[in-house]
């Protein structure tokens, strides 16, 4: 079955009209914007969280300088219990990745 060129033209005009109306309508929320572009809100949230996490931590440089200074002058100490706890958590995470 074929669709006539007239029917295709009608569909194209209707699509163009809907797009132009959507482009002119103001966006009032992130939900409206996502709906306009056919994006699901869970995707918006996931990518937003990823972008926020990727932003540079403004205090990181200061913490690194302080840590480097403590290591250099010998005042940085690692508690054995903290080290064991970290190793256990790392082992659990590694095993969970294999599941």
Buried (B, 14 or more C-beta within 10 A) or exposed (E): EEEEEEEEEEEEEEEEEEEEEEEEEEEEEEEEEBBEEEEEEEEBEEEEEEEEEEEEEEEEEEEEEEEEEEEEEEEEEEEEEEEEEEEEEEEEEEEEEEE
